[in-house]
Amino acid sequence: MKKSFITFIVLIFLTACSTSRELIDTKFYQEQFPGFIFESQSDRSHSVLSGYEYQTIKDERLVITNCEQAGRIDISTIADYDYFRFKLLLVSCIAIEKYSTASAADVNNFPSKLDENFIYRLPAAIIPPLSSSESIQRKDLSIKPYDASIQVTVEKENVFKLLTKEDEVYLTLLARGDFTNDGFEDLLIQSEWYARQAHGKHVDLLILSRTDGDRAVKISWRLNKID
C-alpha cells in the first residue's frame, strides 16, 4: 500500500512537470516581407500585397494583390527584367505557407540571436553549389572549413552577407519554429545567390535543424536546386 502511494505521488509530480513545461513559441519576422500586409497576427497564411507590379513579355502591366493570384501566374510570361523579382515574390509566398505548418517547440538548440560566428558554422551546402561535384566536396563541411576566404558580415538584424571569391550570398532568417515535428526548434532561411562577375541569380528556401546542441546544423529541407 505504501509503495503504491509513493508511486502515485511520483506520477502526480511528473505529470505536473510535463504540463507546466513552457513551449517555445514560433516566431515570424514580418519585416522580411516588405509590401505584405497580414490580416492576422496569429494566422499569417493570408495577406494582401501592396506595390507588387510586373511587366509581362507582351508588355502588359500586372498588379499582384495576393499570393493566391501570384501562384496562378505562369512565370514564363513575365518579362526577363522582372523574372527574378517575381521569383522572389513566389518564394516569399511559399515561405509564408511553410510557416503555417510550424508549431511551438519543446527544445531550442539555436542561439536566440544569430551572429557571424554562427553563420560560419552553418553547412557549406547552404551556398548553392555550381555543380554536382562541388556539392559532393561540401558534404559534411561547414562554411569556414570549406572556404576560409569567405567573409561574413551583418547587413541588418537577421540578414547576413557571405562574400566569396566569385559570389555574394545573402542569408535571411524568416521564421523559427518546429517545422519537422520532432519537438526541436528549426530555422526557416532564405538564401539569395548573385554571381559577381556574371548574371547568375538564385533564390532558395531552407529549413535548418539541430537536434543536439553539440552537433552540427543540418539542412533538413530545401526548396530548390541551382537553376
VEXNUKE-46936 format. One record per residue (C-alpha): residue number from 1; residue in one letter; chain; x, y, z. Coordinates in pm, whole numbers, plus 50000, padded with zeros to 5 digits. Last residue first. Example, Ala and Ser with C-alpha at 12.3 -4.5 7.8 and 13.67 -1.06 7.14 Angstrom:
2
gulo num=2	residuo=s	cadena=A	u=51367	v=49894	w=50714
gulo num=1	residuo=a	cadena=A	u=51230	v=49550	w=50780
! end
This chain:
227
gulo num=227	residuo=d	cadena=A	u=51899	v=52653	w=43804
gulo num=226	residuo=i	cadena=A	u=52052	v=52557	w=44141
gulo num=225	residuo=k	cadena=A	u=51834	v=52318	w=44335
gulo num=224	residuo=n	cadena=A	u=51518	v=52429	w=44501
gulo num=223	residuo=l	cadena=A	u=51301	v=52417	w=44812
gulo num=222	residuo=r	cadena=A	u=51536	v=52262	w=45066
gulo num=221	residuo=w	cadena=A	u=51454	v=52065	w=45379
gulo num=220	residuo=s	cadena=A	u=51652	v=51914	w=45671
gulo num=219	residuo=i	cadena=A	u=51970	v=52116	w=45622
gulo num=218	residuo=k	cadena=A	u=52178	v=52015	w=45923
gulo num=217	residuo=v	cadena=A	u=52346	v=52217	w=46198
gulo num=216	residuo=a	cadena=A	u=52644	v=52042	w=46352
gulo num=215	residuo=r	cadena=A	u=52631	v=51863	w=46686
gulo num=214	residuo=d	cadena=A	u=52687	v=51980	w=47042
gulo num=213	residuo=g	cadena=A	u=52349	v=52150	w=47073
gulo num=212	residuo=d	cadena=A	u=52174	v=51831	w=46966
gulo num=211	residuo=t	cadena=A	u=51860	v=51811	w=46750
gulo num=210	residuo=r	cadena=A	u=51973	v=52089	w=46520
gulo num=209	residuo=s	cadena=A	u=51767	v=52169	w=46212
gulo num=208	residuo=l	cadena=A	u=51793	v=52424	w=45932
gulo num=207	residuo=i	cadena=A	u=51500	v=52463	w=45695
gulo num=206	residuo=l	cadena=A	u=51593	v=52605	w=45358
gulo num=205	residuo=l	cadena=A	u=51441	v=52835	w=45100
gulo num=204	residuo=d	cadena=A	u=51616	v=52923	w=44775
gulo num=203	residuo=v	cadena=A	u=51694	v=53210	w=44546
gulo num=202	residuo=h	cadena=A	u=51932	v=53209	w=44251
gulo num=201	residuo=k	cadena=A	u=52098	v=53464	w=44030
gulo num=200	residuo=g	cadena=A	u=52362	v=53430	w=43758
gulo num=199	residuo=h	cadena=A	u=52448	v=53738	w=43552
gulo num=198	residuo=a	cadena=A	u=52828	v=53714	w=43563
gulo num=197	residuo=q	cadena=A	u=53125	v=53851	w=43755
gulo num=196	residuo=r	cadena=A	u=52969	v=53893	w=44099
gulo num=195	residuo=a	cadena=A	u=52734	v=53595	w=44072
gulo num=194	residuo=y	cadena=A	u=52435	v=53654	w=44300
gulo num=193	residuo=w	cadena=A	u=52293	v=53398	w=44543
gulo num=192	residuo=e	cadena=A	u=51993	v=53451	w=44768
gulo num=191	residuo=s	cadena=A	u=51926	v=53213	w=45058
gulo num=190	residuo=q	cadena=A	u=51606	v=53240	w=45260
gulo num=189	residuo=i	cadena=A	u=51615	v=53068	w=45598
gulo num=188	residuo=l	cadena=A	u=51350	v=52893	w=45806
gulo num=187	residuo=l	cadena=A	u=51512	v=52792	w=46135
gulo num=186	residuo=d	cadena=A	u=51417	v=52483	w=46336
gulo num=185	residuo=e	cadena=A	u=51317	v=52434	w=46700
gulo num=184	residuo=f	cadena=A	u=51313	v=52076	w=46826
gulo num=183	residuo=g	cadena=A	u=50997	v=51880	w=46914
gulo num=182	residuo=d	cadena=A	u=51031	v=51637	w=46622
gulo num=181	residuo=n	cadena=A	u=50755	v=51778	w=46403
gulo num=180	residuo=t	cadena=A	u=50993	v=51894	w=46129
gulo num=179	residuo=f	cadena=A	u=50891	v=52260	w=46110
gulo num=178	residuo=d	cadena=A	u=50924	v=52329	w=46483
gulo num=177	residuo=g	cadena=A	u=50957	v=52705	w=46495
gulo num=176	residuo=r	cadena=A	u=51164	v=52998	w=46379
gulo num=175	residuo=a	cadena=A	u=51097	v=53234	w=46090
gulo num=174	residuo=l	cadena=A	u=51244	v=53438	w=45806
gulo num=173	residuo=l	cadena=A	u=51616	v=53444	w=45885
gulo num=172	residuo=t	cadena=A	u=51785	v=53593	w=45580
gulo num=171	residuo=l	cadena=A	u=52104	v=53461	w=45422
gulo num=170	residuo=y	cadena=A	u=52254	v=53669	w=45142
gulo num=169	residuo=v	cadena=A	u=52515	v=53520	w=44911
gulo num=168	residuo=e	cadena=A	u=52756	v=53724	w=44701
gulo num=167	residuo=d	cadena=A	u=52970	v=53536	w=44454
gulo num=166	residuo=e	cadena=A	u=53310	v=53494	w=44290
gulo num=165	residuo=k	cadena=A	u=53577	v=53493	w=44559
gulo num=164	residuo=t	cadena=A	u=53314	v=53458	w=44830
gulo num=163	residuo=l	cadena=A	u=53125	v=53726	w=45020
gulo num=162	residuo=l	cadena=A	u=52857	v=53600	w=45256
gulo num=161	residuo=k	cadena=A	u=52610	v=53869	w=45358
gulo num=160	residuo=f	cadena=A	u=52389	v=53817	w=45662
gulo num=159	residuo=v	cadena=A	u=52034	v=53930	w=45740
gulo num=158	residuo=n	cadena=A	u=51887	v=53857	w=46085
gulo num=157	residuo=e	cadena=A	u=51941	v=54217	w=46201
gulo num=156	residuo=k	cadena=A	u=52099	v=54421	w=45925
gulo num=155	residuo=e	cadena=A	u=52371	v=54360	w=45667
gulo num=154	residuo=v	cadena=A	u=52580	v=54157	w=45912
gulo num=153	residuo=t	cadena=A	u=52908	v=54044	w=45759
gulo num=152	residuo=v	cadena=A	u=53051	v=53705	w=45666
gulo num=151	residuo=q	cadena=A	u=53374	v=53677	w=45468
gulo num=150	residuo=i	cadena=A	u=53455	v=53358	w=45280
gulo num=149	residuo=s	cadena=A	u=53832	v=53306	w=45246
gulo num=148	residuo=a	cadena=A	u=53832	v=53004	w=45481
gulo num=147	residuo=d	cadena=A	u=53639	v=52801	w=45225
gulo num=146	residuo=y	cadena=A	u=53515	v=52455	w=45325
gulo num=145	residuo=p	cadena=A	u=53640	v=52478	w=45684
gulo num=144	residuo=k	cadena=A	u=53456	v=52809	w=45735
gulo num=143	residuo=i	cadena=A	u=53127	v=52719	w=45569
gulo num=142	residuo=s	cadena=A	u=53062	v=52389	w=45744
gulo num=141	residuo=l	cadena=A	u=53159	v=52057	w=45591
gulo num=140	residuo=d	cadena=A	u=52955	v=51735	w=45593
gulo num=139	residuo=k	cadena=A	u=52929	v=51733	w=45212
gulo num=138	residuo=r	cadena=A	u=53093	v=52034	w=45050
gulo num=137	residuo=q	cadena=A	u=53302	v=51831	w=44808
gulo num=136	residuo=i	cadena=A	u=52992	v=51639	w=44697
gulo num=135	residuo=s	cadena=A	u=52815	v=51964	w=44608
gulo num=134	residuo=e	cadena=A	u=53119	v=52073	w=44409
gulo num=133	residuo=s	cadena=A	u=53095	v=51752	w=44206
gulo num=132	residuo=s	cadena=A	u=52723	v=51809	w=44146
gulo num=131	residuo=s	cadena=A	u=52792	v=52155	w=44007
gulo num=130	residuo=l	cadena=A	u=52754	v=52523	w=44094
gulo num=129	residuo=p	cadena=A	u=52652	v=52451	w=44452
gulo num=128	residuo=p	cadena=A	u=52403	v=52690	w=44616
gulo num=127	residuo=i	cadena=A	u=52551	v=52823	w=44942
gulo num=126	residuo=i	cadena=A	u=52368	v=52644	w=45224
gulo num=125	residuo=a	cadena=A	u=52575	v=52342	w=45123
gulo num=124	residuo=a	cadena=A	u=52862	v=52482	w=45331
gulo num=123	residuo=p	cadena=A	u=52662	v=52377	w=45638
gulo num=122	residuo=l	cadena=A	u=52642	v=52653	w=45901
gulo num=121	residuo=r	cadena=A	u=52937	v=52712	w=46134
gulo num=120	residuo=y	cadena=A	u=53043	v=53039	w=45970
gulo num=119	residuo=i	cadena=A	u=52686	v=53165	w=46019
gulo num=118	residuo=f	cadena=A	u=52709	v=53110	w=46396
gulo num=117	residuo=n	cadena=A	u=53028	v=53313	w=46419
gulo num=116	residuo=e	cadena=A	u=52866	v=53595	w=46221
gulo num=115	residuo=d	cadena=A	u=52571	v=53630	w=46461
gulo num=114	residuo=l	cadena=A	u=52226	v=53482	w=46521
gulo num=113	residuo=k	cadena=A	u=52033	v=53592	w=46827
gulo num=112	residuo=s	cadena=A	u=51849	v=53342	w=47047
gulo num=111	residuo=p	cadena=A	u=52120	v=53088	w=46970
gulo num=110	residuo=f	cadena=A	u=51995	v=52758	w=46826
gulo num=109	residuo=n	cadena=A	u=51947	v=52435	w=47022
gulo num=108	residuo=n	cadena=A	u=51587	v=52504	w=47122
gulo num=107	residuo=v	cadena=A	u=51372	v=52235	w=47284
gulo num=106	residuo=d	cadena=A	u=50995	v=52178	w=47317
gulo num=105	residuo=a	cadena=A	u=50898	v=52361	w=47000
gulo num=104	residuo=a	cadena=A	u=50582	v=52551	w=46907
gulo num=103	residuo=s	cadena=A	u=50440	v=52450	w=46571
gulo num=102	residuo=a	cadena=A	u=50529	v=52519	w=46209
gulo num=101	residuo=t	cadena=A	u=50291	v=52435	w=45923
gulo num=100	residuo=s	cadena=A	u=50178	v=52796	w=45869
gulo num=99	residuo=y	cadena=A	u=50545	v=52890	w=45832
gulo num=98	residuo=k	cadena=A	u=50563	v=52688	w=45511
gulo num=97	residuo=e	cadena=A	u=50278	v=52887	w=45359
gulo num=96	residuo=i	cadena=A	u=50458	v=53209	w=45447
gulo num=95	residuo=a	cadena=A	u=50781	v=53075	w=45299
gulo num=94	residuo=i	cadena=A	u=50598	v=52971	w=44981
gulo num=93	residuo=c	cadena=A	u=50465	v=53326	w=44943
gulo num=92	residuo=s	cadena=A	u=50813	v=53470	w=44993
gulo num=91	residuo=v	cadena=A	u=50947	v=53227	w=44732
gulo num=90	residuo=l	cadena=A	u=50682	v=53342	w=44483
gulo num=89	residuo=l	cadena=A	u=50777	v=53705	w=44545
gulo num=88	residuo=l	cadena=A	u=51146	v=53631	w=44490
gulo num=87	residuo=k	cadena=A	u=51054	v=53462	w=44162
gulo num=86	residuo=f	cadena=A	u=50874	v=53780	w=44055
gulo num=85	residuo=r	cadena=A	u=51190	v=53979	w=44121
gulo num=84	residuo=f	cadena=A	u=51387	v=53720	w=43925
gulo num=83	residuo=y	cadena=A	u=51162	v=53749	w=43619
gulo num=82	residuo=d	cadena=A	u=51114	v=54126	w=43616
gulo num=81	residuo=y	cadena=A	u=51392	v=54204	w=43366
gulo num=80	residuo=d	cadena=A	u=51305	v=53894	w=43162
gulo num=79	residuo=a	cadena=A	u=50938	v=53987	w=43123
gulo num=78	residuo=i	cadena=A	u=50695	v=53753	w=43299
gulo num=77	residuo=t	cadena=A	u=50500	v=53503	w=43085
gulo num=76	residuo=s	cadena=A	u=50737	v=53219	w=43178
gulo num=75	residuo=i	cadena=A	u=50631	v=53268	w=43541
gulo num=74	residuo=d	cadena=A	u=50287	v=53127	w=43460
gulo num=73	residuo=i	cadena=A	u=50058	v=53307	w=43703
gulo num=72	residuo=r	cadena=A	u=49828	v=53110	w=43933
gulo num=71	residuo=g	cadena=A	u=50067	v=53131	w=44229
gulo num=70	residuo=a	cadena=A	u=50074	v=53510	w=44212
gulo num=69	residuo=q	cadena=A	u=49695	v=53528	w=44243
gulo num=68	residuo=e	cadena=A	u=49696	v=53307	w=44552
gulo num=67	residuo=c	cadena=A	u=49981	v=53514	w=44695
gulo num=66	residuo=n	cadena=A	u=49778	v=53834	w=44698
gulo num=65	residuo=t	cadena=A	u=49741	v=54172	w=44524
gulo num=64	residuo=i	cadena=A	u=49963	v=54131	w=44220
gulo num=63	residuo=v	cadena=A	u=49939	v=54404	w=43954
gulo num=62	residuo=l	cadena=A	u=50050	v=54303	w=43603
gulo num=61	residuo=r	cadena=A	u=50117	v=54566	w=43340
gulo num=60	residuo=e	cadena=A	u=50128	v=54424	w=42989
gulo num=59	residuo=d	cadena=A	u=50443	v=54446	w=42779
gulo num=58	residuo=k	cadena=A	u=50367	v=54118	w=42599
gulo num=57	residuo=i	cadena=A	u=50659	v=53959	w=42784
gulo num=56	residuo=t	cadena=A	u=50475	v=54058	w=43100
gulo num=55	residuo=q	cadena=A	u=50557	v=54356	w=43319
gulo num=54	residuo=y	cadena=A	u=50538	v=54344	w=43695
gulo num=53	residuo=e	cadena=A	u=50374	v=54526	w=43986
gulo num=52	residuo=y	cadena=A	u=50394	v=54444	w=44355
gulo num=51	residuo=g	cadena=A	u=50332	v=54768	w=44545
gulo num=50	residuo=s	cadena=A	u=50097	v=54630	w=44809
gulo num=49	residuo=l	cadena=A	u=50021	v=54267	w=44875
gulo num=48	residuo=v	cadena=A	u=49738	v=54147	w=45098
gulo num=47	residuo=s	cadena=A	u=49800	v=53854	w=45330
gulo num=46	residuo=h	cadena=A	u=49656	v=53521	w=45436
gulo num=45	residuo=s	cadena=A	u=49880	v=53249	w=45581
gulo num=44	residuo=r	cadena=A	u=49981	v=53490	w=45855
gulo num=43	residuo=d	cadena=A	u=49742	v=53349	w=46114
gulo num=42	residuo=s	cadena=A	u=49802	v=53474	w=46471
gulo num=41	residuo=q	cadena=A	u=49899	v=53827	w=46370
gulo num=40	residuo=s	cadena=A	u=49602	v=53848	w=46135
gulo num=39	residuo=e	cadena=A	u=49534	v=54026	w=45807
gulo num=38	residuo=f	cadena=A	u=49900	v=54047	w=45711
gulo num=37	residuo=i	cadena=A	u=50001	v=54332	w=45482
gulo num=36	residuo=f	cadena=A	u=50294	v=54220	w=45270
gulo num=35	residuo=g	cadena=A	u=50481	v=54502	w=45093
gulo num=34	residuo=p	cadena=A	u=50807	v=54421	w=45265
gulo num=33	residuo=f	cadena=A	u=50833	v=54059	w=45388
gulo num=32	residuo=q	cadena=A	u=51150	v=54045	w=45599
gulo num=31	residuo=e	cadena=A	u=50990	v=54285	w=45849
gulo num=30	residuo=q	cadena=A	u=50737	v=54013	w=45932
gulo num=29	residuo=y	cadena=A	u=50995	v=53804	w=46112
gulo num=28	residuo=f	cadena=A	u=50777	v=53511	w=46220
gulo num=27	residuo=k	cadena=A	u=50849	v=53343	w=46553
gulo num=26	residuo=t	cadena=A	u=50706	v=53016	w=46681
gulo num=25	residuo=d	cadena=A	u=50661	v=52986	w=47054
gulo num=24	residuo=i	cadena=A	u=50896	v=52778	w=47266
gulo num=23	residuo=l	cadena=A	u=50683	v=52555	w=47486
gulo num=22	residuo=e	cadena=A	u=50676	v=52603	w=47860
gulo num=21	residuo=r	cadena=A	u=50667	v=52289	w=48073
gulo num=20	residuo=s	cadena=A	u=50393	v=52315	w=48335
gulo num=19	residuo=t	cadena=A	u=50205	v=52015	w=48197
gulo num=18	residuo=s	cadena=A	u=50515	v=51794	w=48196
gulo num=17	residuo=c	cadena=A	u=50623	v=51893	w=48546
gulo num=16	residuo=a	cadena=A	u=50273	v=51843	w=48689
gulo num=15	residuo=t	cadena=A	u=50252	v=51499	w=48528
gulo num=14	residuo=l	cadena=A	u=50589	v=51403	w=48674
gulo num=13	residuo=f	cadena=A	u=50482	v=51513	w=49021
gulo num=12	residuo=i	cadena=A	u=50146	v=51332	w=49000
gulo num=11	residuo=l	cadena=A	u=50324	v=51017	w=48886
gulo num=10	residuo=v	cadena=A	u=50567	v=51042	w=49176
gulo num=9	residuo=i	cadena=A	u=50278	v=51080	w=49424
gulo num=8	residuo=f	cadena=A	u=50103	v=50770	w=49283
gulo num=7	residuo=t	cadena=A	u=50424	v=50566	w=49305
gulo num=6	residuo=i	cadena=A	u=50461	v=50669	w=49669
gulo num=5	residuo=f	cadena=A	u=50102	v=50561	w=49740
gulo num=4	residuo=s	cadena=A	u=50155	v=50227	w=49566
gulo num=3	residuo=k	cadena=A	u=50467	v=50161	w=49774
gulo num=2	residuo=k	cadena=A	u=50278	v=50240	w=50097
gulo num=1	residuo=m	cadena=A	u=50000	v=50000	w=50000
! end
